[in-house]
């Protein structure tokens, strides 16, 4: 089965999964963290080189304080528990988003995980944390404007590659497939630039119930699609950057 080089997932439905069972929303987030573990393991086994998970959006800061605190605590527990396993499985860990908005304790754990797995190469696991694509694009534009104002960059020379190099995902390939769980059929400010040529797969299943069987169904659907990227003729490689690192 042909698998995507870069798979991105919008992990949606933790809260609704818990509410349907009359459980606290945090229980849904905990169950969702277990799903992350199984999906990461299966993607590694299948040969997916890059896996990006939309874990916490910039809009999520507007949720009730106790839920945000619980999410941050769960993130810290996940990173502490997983860091050794990531290393033993040759998985590189990284994160994108406004990471300086995260609590100092979480940022320290995050930096440690990134540093300790920097040399791993079999798969790259990226968490989108405090992430919003419009914000990412605005930050990239400000960076280019500052370089132009300082005389370091000719505005006429700014092209797609220049902008892509300023994004949080600089150096990584664009996603081939974006999966969203929970039945919502939108991308919610996730990888707006990077997903320009991605295939999309939507499922009614809430993230805590997203099993390896559902993952296989999504990948099988992806494998059946012929990706032309606006071109005619046989299937071709996507435009833009190559595999990155």
N, C-alpha and C positions, 0 to 999 in steps of 0.2 A: 504494500500500500504506500502510495506517495504521501509523505507527511510534509507539512509546512516547515520551512527553515525557521520562520519566526511566527509563533502563535501568540496572540494577545487575547486576554479574556476579561470581560467585564463581569465580575463576580457579584451578581445581584440576587436579592431575595432572602438574605439571612433573617432580616427582621420579620418579614411576612411569614416565613417558614415557622418562626417561633410563635407568632401571633395566632396562626392557624391551630397551634397545639396548646394555646393559652399558657405559653411559657414566656418568661422575660426575654426581651430582644437579645440580651447578651448571650443567652444560651444558643440562639441562632448563629451569632458570630463565632462562638466556640466550635459549634458543629461545622461551620464554614471553614474554620482553620484546619479541621481534620480533612476536609475535602481538598484543601490546598496540598496537604502532604501526599495524598493519593494521586492527585493530578500531576504534581511535580515528578513523582516516581515513575508514573506511566509515560510521561513525555520523555523522560530520560531514557527509558527502556526502548521507546519507539524511535529515538534518534532526532527528536526536535532539538535544534541547536540553541534557539532563543525562546524563552517563555516570559511574557510580560503580563502581570496581573494588576488590575485596577483595584487597589486595596482600600484607598481612602482619598476621596476627591477633595478639592479645595472647598466645594460647597458643603461637604460633610462637617466642617467646623461649626455650621449653624445648627447641628443636631443638639438635643438636650445634653447638658454638661455631663451628667452621669453616664450617658451612653458613650460620649467622646472619651471620657476617662477610662471606661471599660475597654474600649477599642485600643487605646494606647497601651494599657496594661497587657492586653492580649497580644499586641504586636511585640512587646518586650519579651514576653514568655516564649512566643514563637521563635524569635530570633535567637534567644539564648539556647533553646532546645535544638534548633536546627543547624546552628553554625558548625558544630562538629560533624554532623551528617553531611552537610554540604561539602565540606572539605574532603571527607572520605569518599564521596561519590564524584569528585572532580567537577563540582558545580560552582561556577562563579556567581556571586551575589552582588547586585547593585540596586540603586534606587533612583527614581526621577521625581521631580516636583519641587515645591518650595520647602525643602527639607529644614531650613532654618526656623520654620514655624513649629516644628515638632518639639515636644518637651526635651529639655537638655539631657535627661536620663536616657530617653529613647534614642536621641541623636548619637549619644556615646556608644550605645550598643550597636546601632546601625553602622557607624563608622568602623567599629571593630569587625563586624561581619564582612564589610566591604574590603577592609584591609587584609583580613586573614584568608579570603578566598580569591584575591586578585589574580593569582597565578593559575587558577583552574581554567580548563579549556573545553571540557566535554559539552557542557551546557551553561548558558547564562540565564539566571533567574533574576528578573527585574521587578521590583514592586513600585507601582505608581502611588506615591504617598503625598498627601496635600497637593495633589496634582490637578491641574486644569489646563487643557490645551490652549485655550484662548490666552490665558495668563502666560503660558510658555512662549507663545508666539509674540506677545507684547514684550516679554523680557528679551527675546532674541532681537526684535526690532530696536529696542533701546540700546542693546549692545552694539549693533551695527551703526546706529546713529552716533553713538559716542566715538566709535573708531573713525567715522567719517569726519566728525567735528574736530577730532584731534589730528586730522591729516594723515591717518594711517590707512585709510581706505577711500578709494574713489567711488562716490555714489553710483556712477555709471557702470561700475564693475560688479555691483551687487546682483547676483543671480540666484537661482534656486539652490545651488551648492553652497553658496555663502550663507544663506539663511539656514539651511539644514545643519551646517556646521556649528550654528549657535544654539541649536535646540538641545534639550536635555538628553536626547537620544543620539547625539552626534557620535558617529563611529559604529552604530548598530544598523543592521539592515531594516528596511521597512517591514511591517507585518504582512504576511501572506494571507493570514486568516484571522478574523476577529470573531470571537464567540461571545454572545450575551445570553445569560440565563434569566429566568423569571418571567418570560413572556413579553417584556418591554422590547420595542423594536426601534430603538434609537441608540446613538453612541455616546450621548451625555458628556460632551466636551472631552472625549478621550482620543488622543492621537489623531487630531483632525488633519494635520499635514501628512503625517506618516502613513495614514490609512487610505491615501488617495487611490491606490490600486489594489487594496485588500479585498478579499472575498469576505462576506458576512454570513454568519450562521446564528439564527435565533432559536431558542428552545424555551418551552413553557416551564421546564424544570427549575425549581429554586436551587440556588447554589449549594446548600447543604446536602441536597439529594443528587447532585451532579456526579454520577459514578463513572468508572472507567468505561462502562458500556455506553454511556451518553457521549463520552469523549470520542470513543471509536466511531460512533454514528456521525459525529460532526466531521471527523477526519475522513471518513469514507465518502461523505457528501463532497468535501473539498476535493478529494482525489478524482471524483467524477466530473468536476467542472473543467472546462477548457478555458484557460486564461489567455486572452488575446491582447489586453492592454490597449484597446482601441485600434489595434493593427489587424490586418487580414492575414490569412494563411495559417500555418501551424502554430501550435503553442510556443510562446517565446518567453524569455526571462523578463522580469519587470524592469522598467527604466530606473535609473538612479544608482544608489550605492550598492556595492557588492556585499559580501557576507560580513564585513566588519570583523569584530573580534569577540 
